[in-house]
Amino acid sequence: MKDLSNTVRDIARELARKYSTMTHEELDILQSVLVPMRFAKGEMILKEGEICKCIYYVEKGLVRQFYYKNGKGVTEHMAVEGNIIMCIESLFREEPTKLQIEALEPTIIYALPKVKLEEVALHNVNIQILYRKILEESLILSQVHADLVRFESAQDRYRKMCKLQQQVTLRAPLVYIASYLQMTPETLSRVRSSTLLD
């Protein structure tokens, strides 16, 4: 395993760059909160019935969030490098989740445990800002996905996903992309071929 102390610092810097500006001292505090985790392809990061206690930042790999409905897996969200993933209701209500998170590739994640993050956020305005911005981003992404499946045609759904989540569309199995876009794999195949012809 490569030297994680360097990487943890890099991740703290990356998060600060993306969500908030920070002093060296605040970076140290943020670094102390981050927990590196590794998952093999197919390994579960969070299982149904567990309580989501962390916000997960994907450093490397591809993960999907899904649930079962009538015995079928429904993909709710997918995340690649630089993305955040969490089960927000379980995180805040501290109740067992119906959602699951699975690694679709060998994945390295940095977890931000909610309890610890809130503790340090009390005394650090920039960490508070980072926390708020992460939550805002998560809510906006949920809304974008909801609007996508609510208002867009199958073709536009796929086009928008290619634009907004290019890496996911290139790397995720088609069956999960179809599920995420709420269409059958057959419809997705048709949409993809017609998009390639455009």
C-alpha positions as CSV (number, residue, x, y, z in Angstrom):
1,M,0.0,0.0,0.0
2,K,1.4,3.4,-0.9
3,D,2.3,5.8,1.8
4,L,-1.1,7.0,2.9
5,S,0.1,9.9,5.1
6,N,1.0,11.8,2.0
7,T,-2.2,10.9,0.3
8,V,-4.3,11.8,3.3
9,R,-2.8,15.3,3.1
10,D,-3.4,15.4,-0.6
11,I,-7.0,14.5,-0.1
12,A,-7.5,17.1,2.6
13,R,-6.0,19.7,0.1
14,E,-8.3,18.4,-2.7
15,L,-11.4,18.7,-0.5
16,A,-10.3,22.2,0.6
17,R,-9.7,23.3,-3.0
18,K,-13.1,22.0,-4.0
19,Y,-15.3,23.2,-1.1
20,S,-13.6,25.8,1.0
21,T,-10.3,27.6,1.6
22,M,-8.3,26.5,4.6
23,T,-5.3,27.4,6.8
24,H,-2.5,24.9,7.4
25,E,-4.0,24.3,10.9
26,E,-7.5,23.6,9.4
27,L,-5.9,21.2,6.8
28,D,-4.3,19.4,9.7
29,I,-7.6,19.0,11.4
30,L,-9.4,17.9,8.3
31,Q,-6.6,15.4,7.6
32,S,-7.1,14.0,11.1
33,V,-10.7,13.3,10.3
34,L,-10.2,11.4,7.1
35,V,-10.2,7.6,7.2
36,P,-8.7,5.8,4.1
37,M,-10.5,2.6,3.0
38,R,-9.9,0.1,0.2
39,F,-12.5,-2.1,-1.5
40,A,-12.1,-4.8,-4.1
41,K,-14.4,-4.9,-7.1
42,G,-17.8,-6.2,-6.0
43,E,-17.2,-5.5,-2.3
44,M,-19.9,-3.8,-0.3
45,I,-19.0,-0.4,1.2
46,L,-22.4,-0.1,2.9
47,K,-25.1,-2.8,3.2
48,E,-28.8,-2.5,3.6
49,G,-29.8,-2.4,7.3
50,E,-26.5,-0.7,8.3
51,I,-26.4,2.9,9.5
52,C,-24.5,5.3,7.3
53,K,-22.0,7.1,9.6
54,C,-19.7,8.7,7.0
55,I,-19.6,10.9,4.0
56,Y,-17.4,9.0,1.4
57,Y,-15.0,10.7,-1.0
58,V,-13.9,8.6,-3.9
59,E,-10.2,8.9,-4.5
60,K,-10.0,6.1,-7.1
61,G,-12.5,3.8,-8.6
62,L,-16.2,3.6,-9.4
63,V,-19.1,3.0,-6.9
64,R,-22.8,2.7,-7.2
65,Q,-25.6,3.3,-4.7
66,F,-28.7,1.1,-5.2
67,Y,-31.7,-0.5,-3.5
68,Y,-33.9,-3.5,-4.2
69,K,-37.5,-3.1,-5.5
70,N,-39.5,-6.2,-6.2
71,G,-36.3,-8.3,-6.1
72,K,-34.5,-6.1,-8.7
73,G,-31.6,-3.8,-8.0
74,V,-32.3,-0.1,-8.9
75,T,-29.3,2.2,-9.3
76,E,-29.8,5.5,-7.5
77,H,-26.4,7.1,-8.0
78,M,-22.9,6.3,-9.3
79,A,-19.6,8.1,-8.3
80,V,-16.0,8.2,-9.7
81,E,-12.8,9.9,-8.6
82,G,-13.5,13.3,-7.0
83,N,-17.1,12.5,-6.2
84,I,-18.9,12.2,-2.9
85,I,-21.3,9.5,-2.0
86,M,-23.5,8.9,1.1
87,C,-26.9,7.7,2.3
88,I,-28.1,11.1,3.4
89,E,-31.3,10.0,5.3
90,S,-29.5,7.3,7.2
91,L,-26.6,9.6,8.0
92,F,-28.8,12.3,9.6
93,R,-31.6,10.2,11.1
94,E,-29.1,7.6,12.3
95,E,-31.4,4.9,11.1
96,P,-30.7,1.7,9.1
97,T,-30.5,2.4,5.4
98,K,-32.4,0.7,2.6
99,L,-29.7,1.8,0.2
100,Q,-26.4,-0.1,-0.5
101,I,-23.1,1.1,-1.8
102,E,-20.9,-1.3,-3.8
103,A,-17.5,-0.9,-5.4
104,L,-17.8,-1.6,-9.2
105,E,-14.0,-1.3,-9.6
106,P,-11.1,-1.7,-7.1
107,T,-11.8,1.5,-5.1
108,I,-10.0,3.8,-2.6
109,I,-12.3,5.9,-0.5
110,Y,-11.7,8.5,2.2
111,A,-14.4,8.5,4.8
112,L,-15.4,11.6,6.7
113,P,-17.1,10.3,9.9
114,K,-20.1,12.6,10.5
115,V,-19.7,12.7,14.3
116,K,-16.0,13.7,14.0
117,L,-16.6,16.1,11.2
118,E,-19.4,17.9,13.1
119,E,-17.2,18.1,16.2
120,V,-14.3,19.9,14.4
121,A,-16.8,22.0,12.4
122,L,-18.0,23.6,15.6
123,H,-14.7,25.3,16.1
124,N,-13.6,25.8,12.4
125,V,-15.7,28.0,10.1
126,N,-13.9,26.8,7.0
127,I,-14.6,23.1,7.9
128,Q,-18.3,24.2,8.5
129,I,-18.3,25.7,5.0
130,L,-16.8,22.5,3.5
131,Y,-19.5,20.4,5.3
132,R,-22.3,22.6,4.1
133,K,-21.0,22.7,0.5
134,I,-20.7,18.9,0.4
135,L,-24.3,18.6,1.6
136,E,-25.5,21.2,-0.9
137,E,-23.7,19.4,-3.8
138,S,-25.4,16.1,-2.7
139,L,-28.8,17.6,-2.6
140,I,-28.4,19.3,-6.0
141,L,-27.2,16.1,-7.6
142,S,-30.3,14.3,-6.2
143,Q,-32.5,17.0,-7.7
144,V,-30.7,16.9,-11.1
145,H,-31.3,13.1,-11.2
146,A,-34.9,13.4,-10.2
147,D,-35.6,16.1,-12.8
148,L,-33.7,14.0,-15.5
149,V,-36.0,11.0,-15.1
150,R,-39.1,13.2,-14.5
151,F,-38.9,15.6,-17.4
152,E,-36.4,14.4,-20.1
153,S,-36.9,11.9,-23.0
154,A,-34.8,8.7,-22.9
155,Q,-32.4,10.2,-25.5
156,D,-32.0,13.5,-23.6
157,R,-31.5,11.6,-20.3
158,Y,-28.6,9.7,-21.8
159,R,-27.1,12.8,-23.6
160,K,-27.2,14.7,-20.3
161,M,-25.6,11.9,-18.4
162,C,-22.8,11.7,-21.0
163,K,-22.2,15.4,-20.4
164,L,-22.5,15.5,-16.6
165,Q,-21.0,12.1,-15.8
166,Q,-18.7,11.2,-18.7
167,Q,-16.5,8.8,-16.7
168,V,-19.5,7.0,-15.3
169,T,-21.0,6.5,-18.8
170,L,-17.7,5.2,-20.1
171,R,-16.9,2.8,-17.2
172,A,-20.2,1.6,-15.6
173,P,-21.9,-1.6,-16.9
174,L,-24.8,-0.7,-19.2
175,V,-27.3,-2.5,-17.1
176,Y,-26.6,0.0,-14.2
177,I,-26.6,3.0,-16.5
178,A,-30.0,1.9,-17.8
179,S,-31.3,1.4,-14.3
180,Y,-30.0,4.8,-13.2
181,L,-31.7,6.5,-16.2
182,Q,-34.9,4.4,-15.5
183,M,-35.0,2.7,-18.9
184,T,-34.6,-0.9,-20.0
185,P,-31.1,-2.1,-21.3
186,E,-32.8,-2.5,-24.7
187,T,-34.0,1.1,-24.8
188,L,-30.5,2.3,-23.7
189,S,-28.9,0.3,-26.5
190,R,-31.2,1.9,-29.0
191,V,-30.6,5.4,-27.5
192,R,-26.8,4.8,-27.6
193,S,-26.8,3.7,-31.2
194,S,-28.9,6.7,-32.3
195,T,-26.7,9.1,-30.2
196,L,-23.6,7.7,-32.0
197,L,-25.2,8.3,-35.4
198,D,-26.0,12.0,-34.5
